[in-house]
Amino acid sequence: VYEMLEQFGGFNLKLCQILGTKADYLPEAYTRHLGKIFDRLPAASYREIRSVLQKEYKCQLEDKFLHFDESPIAAATIAQVHHAYTVLGESVAVK
């Protein structure tokens, strides 16, 4: 079940997380499995993140950041957070 839900990604995965909290609407067997999604979300690859950010910023990552950690600090259904240093030397969290 988890592997199938993991493939949904984004909004669909968030919906499954919400359903996992609805023990008053769904049988316990369903909410137990859906609840596992909260703890097992894989991070998107650095390559994917880099591509998305460069499209959003309309420039190379190096134009905005002196350093950008490839490993995320946290990953969730719709976003993940990376630590970085801007070209001005400020420590920032990039979501």
Residue pairs with C-beta under 8 A, 6 or more apart in sequence:
1 33
2 33
2 36
2 37
2 40
5 12
5 13
5 16
5 34
5 37
6 13
6 37
6 40
6 41
6 42
8 16
9 77
10 77
10 78
11 78
13 37
13 41
13 77
14 77
14 78
16 34
16 37
17 34
17 37
17 38
17 77
19 25
19 26
19 30
19 31
19 34
20 30
20 31
20 33
20 34
20 35
20 36
20 37
20 38
21 31
21 35
22 31
23 31
26 34
37 77
41 75
41 76
41 77
42 75
43 71
43 72
43 75
43 80
44 75
44 80
46 70
46 71
49 72
49 80
49 82
50 61
53 61
53 94
54 60
54 61
57 63
57 64
61 68
63 87
64 86
64 87
65 84
65 85
65 86
65 87
65 94
66 85
66 86
66 87
66 89
67 84
67 85
68 82
68 84
68 85
68 94
69 82
69 83
69 84
70 82
71 82
72 80
72 81
72 82
73 80
73 81
73 82
73 83
73 93
74 80
74 81
75 81
79 95
80 95
81 93
81 94
81 95
82 93
82 94
83 91
83 92
83 93
83 94
84 91
84 92
84 93
84 94
85 91
85 92
86 92
